[in-house]
């Protein structure tokens, strides 16, 4: 009863301070993405992890500064202009639809009602940029993200040992196998999402800018790429945004071109890119994906939507591992996919090292301490 009360109090406390977690979650994501790069750099150049982290972070900072001059400024300018002209865009959209389908409506009133409805259900541009408290303009939040990611990378080995301390030693092997499987799945998922974001952003920019000459093409293309993170719902939102802006500028006829272009891009992505280069990292039913994304949005806004699928996939991996479909004992199978043997070996080797260090017998004393004890016993005998 006492333990249950303690757990409930801990959960209540964590819920009470939930707004503190986003910077640390982002820091953990950054650390997870950069840890393989740091390990590879340290192995190749035979240097300490701290030095590798410093070199990589300085390189990333230089890349951000170098590209933000045109790229970042263009995105900010386009978003500012689009947000400032959202009322005019909605009026133009309603006018184009009214002229094309011969609707007898009050364009100004309908546009105002539509804008108010969108802002109530989706949010204003300022609220959208806030992203559930994650991208606030607080320098402290950014600093916490960076510092936490650095410490998590440098002390990744200690983090593994710390987590194993709360697990009975008899379950260490099972936990290590499960961790290895989840690491492989998450690594494939992250690599796949980064590739899809880059691919869809480039394709969408080509369609909107070079083919259709639509304003705000760069902003919409980047947004279309990042919406790839949200399966099922993300592509629908991307097509809707591009179509609305395109119709408001060029008329209803451009909607067919936008939908066709995005549809062809999706076909190539689903039937060529994903099976050949990515594979299905998370084997979740579409309904489970939608449910997870909606739960994430309710709990933590856009950040929740971002991490909903990896969390749901991790829960599925845990359930599949503990309750195998064939009825075998939990952890009796390796669960390491043969087609990704290099990653599997690297992950298993690291986790085995963590396991070996965590299960060292505490009864073995240092040699110097044994000598001291023996000396004291000899003196006592005298």
Secondary structure, DSSP 8 states (H G I E B T S, - for coil): -HHHHHHHHHHHHHHHTGGGHHHHHHHHHHHHHHHHHHHHHHHHHT--HHHHHHHHHHHHHHHHHHHIIIIIHHHHHHHHHHHHTHHHHHHHHHHHHHHHHT----HHHHHHHHHHHHHHHT--HHHHHHTTTTT-S-HHHHHHHHHHHHHHHHTHHHHHHHHHTTS-GGGHHHHHHHHHHHHHHHHHHHHHHHHHHHHHHHHHHIIIIIIS--TTHHHHHHHHHHGGGSTTHHHHHHHHHHHHHHHHHH-THHHHHHHHHHHHHHHHIIIIIIIIII--SS---HHHHHHHHHHHHHHHHHHHHHHHHHHHHHHHHHHHHHS-TT---TT-S----GGGHHHHHHHHHHHHHHHHHHT--TT---HHHHHHHHHHHHHHH-
